[in-house]
Every structure is written in C-alpha cells, then in structure tokens.
Amino acid sequence: QVQLVESGGGLVQPGGSLRLSCAASRSIDSFYAMGWSRQAPGQQRELVTTITSGGRTNYADSVKGRFTISRDNAKNTVYLQMNSLKPEDTAVYYCNADLVAGKVDYWGKGTLVTVSS
C-alpha cells in the first residue's frame, strides 16, 4: 500500500501564494503520473494538474499560468506552487498517484486551502 501525505494548506488572501507538498511512502518513479485534484464545498472533485514520470505536465484551464506542478524524485515528493490565488481556488486539495494512464490508484487525505480576505 502507498501512502500520500499532503501538507502546506492554509488561509491566504486573494492574490497570495501557497506551496503544497505531497510526500509518498515509496519511490514516485514507480508511478506513471502524479497529480493534484481539488474539491470545493458542494462540488465534485476536479483534476487540477498532473505530471508524468517523464516530466510532461497538464493543467486545468482554470489554473493555467498560475499553478505549477513539479517533482523531486530524490525526496519522493510532488509540489504544487499556487500563485495569484482567487477565492474560487478554495477547496480541499488532494494528491494522487497513477500506476497507469487515466486511472488514479492512490489518494492522499487532502489539505485545505482557503482564499479569503
């Protein structure tokens, strides 16, 4: 079993920045891709961004140009740098790991991001 532990969430003002971290219990090289999803109150979970083992990235239109996903294989950690945050970015952010394309195999428990003045 793989454990994914998110950290870095919190309260930030609109226009501010946060960096989320996702630490995996085993080598992230073993996954086809890792990513971040989010779920706002009363809404379905949505995919925010992914990064493959080869470094290819993909972003939801709502976060393009503001969010950046990266990975540190030596630390088995994936990061999400979030800039120019908006109130609509408020959500619980979940890390995920995929063994094959298009299928999430593991989820973290999430970290709450609140964007408010």
The 8 nearest C-alpha neighbors of each residue, nearest first, counted from 0:
[[1, 2, 105, 24, 25, 3, 104, 23],
 [2, 0, 24, 3, 25, 105, 23, 106],
 [1, 3, 24, 23, 4, 0, 107, 105],
 [2, 4, 107, 23, 22, 21, 106, 24],
 [5, 3, 22, 21, 107, 2, 23, 6],
 [6, 4, 21, 20, 109, 110, 107, 22],
 [7, 5, 20, 19, 8, 110, 21, 4],
 [6, 8, 19, 18, 20, 9, 5, 17],
 [9, 7, 112, 111, 110, 6, 19, 10],
 [8, 10, 112, 113, 111, 11, 7, 110],
 [9, 11, 113, 114, 112, 12, 115, 8],
 [12, 10, 114, 15, 113, 115, 9, 13],
 [11, 13, 116, 115, 114, 15, 14, 10],
 [14, 12, 85, 84, 15, 114, 115, 86],
 [13, 15, 83, 84, 12, 85, 16, 82],
 [14, 16, 13, 83, 12, 84, 11, 82],
 [17, 15, 82, 81, 84, 83, 14, 18],
 [16, 18, 81, 80, 19, 82, 15, 7],
 [19, 17, 80, 79, 81, 7, 20, 78],
 [18, 20, 7, 79, 78, 6, 8, 80],
 [19, 21, 78, 6, 5, 77, 7, 22],
 [22, 20, 5, 77, 4, 76, 3, 78],
 [21, 23, 76, 4, 3, 75, 20, 5],
 [24, 22, 3, 25, 75, 2, 76, 21],
 [25, 23, 2, 1, 3, 22, 26, 75],
 [24, 26, 23, 27, 1, 75, 2, 29],
 [25, 27, 28, 75, 29, 23, 24, 72],
 [26, 28, 29, 75, 30, 25, 72, 23],
 [29, 27, 26, 30, 52, 72, 31, 75],
 [28, 30, 27, 26, 31, 98, 52, 25],
 [31, 29, 98, 32, 28, 27, 97, 96],
 [30, 32, 98, 99, 52, 97, 51, 100],
 [33, 31, 51, 97, 30, 50, 52, 96],
 [32, 34, 96, 50, 95, 49, 97, 51],
 [35, 33, 49, 95, 48, 94, 50, 96],
 [34, 36, 94, 48, 47, 93, 95, 46],
 [35, 37, 46, 47, 93, 45, 92, 94],
 [38, 36, 92, 44, 91, 45, 90, 93],
 [37, 39, 44, 90, 91, 43, 42, 45],
 [38, 40, 90, 42, 41, 89, 91, 37],
 [41, 39, 42, 38, 90, 43, 91, 89],
 [40, 42, 39, 43, 38, 44, 90, 91],
 [43, 41, 39, 40, 38, 44, 45, 90],
 [44, 42, 38, 45, 41, 39, 40, 37],
 [43, 45, 38, 37, 42, 36, 46, 39],
 [46, 44, 36, 37, 43, 47, 38, 42],
 [45, 47, 36, 48, 35, 37, 44, 59],
 [48, 46, 36, 59, 35, 58, 45, 37],
 [49, 47, 58, 57, 35, 34, 46, 59],
 [50, 48, 34, 57, 56, 33, 35, 32],
 [49, 51, 56, 55, 32, 33, 54, 34],
 [52, 50, 32, 54, 53, 55, 31, 33],
 [51, 53, 54, 31, 32, 28, 30, 50],
 [52, 54, 51, 55, 50, 31, 32, 56],
 [55, 53, 51, 52, 50, 56, 69, 70],
 [54, 56, 51, 50, 53, 57, 52, 49],
 [57, 55, 50, 49, 54, 51, 58, 48],
 [56, 58, 49, 48, 50, 55, 59, 47],
 [59, 57, 48, 63, 47, 60, 62, 49],
 [58, 60, 47, 61, 62, 48, 63, 46],
 [61, 59, 63, 62, 58, 47, 64, 57],
 [60, 62, 59, 63, 58, 47, 65, 64],
 [61, 63, 65, 60, 66, 59, 64, 58],
 [64, 62, 60, 65, 58, 61, 66, 59],
 [63, 65, 66, 62, 67, 82, 60, 61],
 [66, 64, 82, 62, 63, 81, 83, 67],
 [67, 65, 81, 80, 62, 82, 64, 63],
 [68, 66, 80, 79, 69, 81, 65, 64],
 [69, 67, 79, 78, 80, 66, 50, 48],
 [70, 68, 78, 77, 67, 79, 71, 50],
 [69, 71, 77, 76, 78, 72, 68, 75],
 [72, 70, 76, 74, 73, 75, 77, 69],
 [71, 73, 75, 74, 70, 27, 76, 28],
 [72, 74, 71, 75, 76, 26, 27, 70],
 [73, 75, 76, 72, 71, 22, 26, 23],
 [76, 74, 72, 27, 26, 23, 73, 22],
 [75, 77, 22, 74, 71, 21, 70, 23],
 [76, 78, 70, 21, 69, 20, 71, 22],
 [79, 77, 20, 69, 19, 68, 70, 21],
 [78, 80, 68, 19, 18, 67, 81, 20],
 [81, 79, 18, 67, 66, 17, 68, 78],
 [80, 82, 66, 17, 16, 18, 65, 79],
 [83, 81, 16, 65, 84, 66, 15, 80],
 [84, 82, 14, 15, 65, 16, 85, 81],
 [83, 85, 14, 82, 13, 15, 16, 88],
 [84, 86, 13, 87, 88, 114, 14, 83],
 [85, 87, 114, 88, 89, 115, 13, 84],
 [88, 86, 89, 85, 114, 90, 84, 39],
 [89, 87, 86, 85, 90, 84, 114, 113],
 [90, 88, 113, 87, 112, 114, 86, 39],
 [91, 89, 39, 38, 112, 37, 111, 92],
 [90, 92, 111, 38, 110, 37, 109, 112],
 [93, 91, 37, 109, 110, 36, 90, 111],
 [94, 92, 109, 36, 35, 107, 37, 95],
 [93, 95, 35, 107, 34, 106, 21, 36],
 [96, 94, 106, 34, 105, 33, 35, 107],
 [95, 97, 33, 105, 103, 104, 32, 30],
 [98, 96, 103, 104, 32, 99, 31, 30],
 [97, 99, 30, 31, 104, 96, 100, 32],
 [100, 98, 31, 97, 102, 101, 30, 32],
 [101, 99, 102, 31, 97, 98, 32, 103],
 [100, 102, 99, 103, 97, 98, 32, 31],
 [101, 103, 100, 97, 99, 104, 98, 96],
 [104, 102, 97, 105, 96, 95, 101, 98],
 [103, 105, 97, 96, 102, 98, 106, 95],
 [104, 106, 96, 95, 103, 97, 1, 107],
 [107, 105, 95, 94, 3, 108, 96, 93],
 [106, 108, 3, 94, 109, 4, 93, 95],
 [109, 107, 93, 106, 4, 110, 5, 3],
 [108, 110, 93, 92, 107, 91, 5, 111],
 [109, 111, 92, 8, 91, 5, 6, 112],
 [112, 110, 91, 8, 90, 92, 9, 113],
 [111, 113, 8, 9, 89, 90, 91, 10],
 [112, 114, 89, 10, 9, 115, 11, 111],
 [115, 113, 86, 11, 12, 89, 13, 10],
 [114, 116, 12, 86, 13, 113, 11, 10],
 [115, 12, 13, 114, 11, 86, 10, 113]]
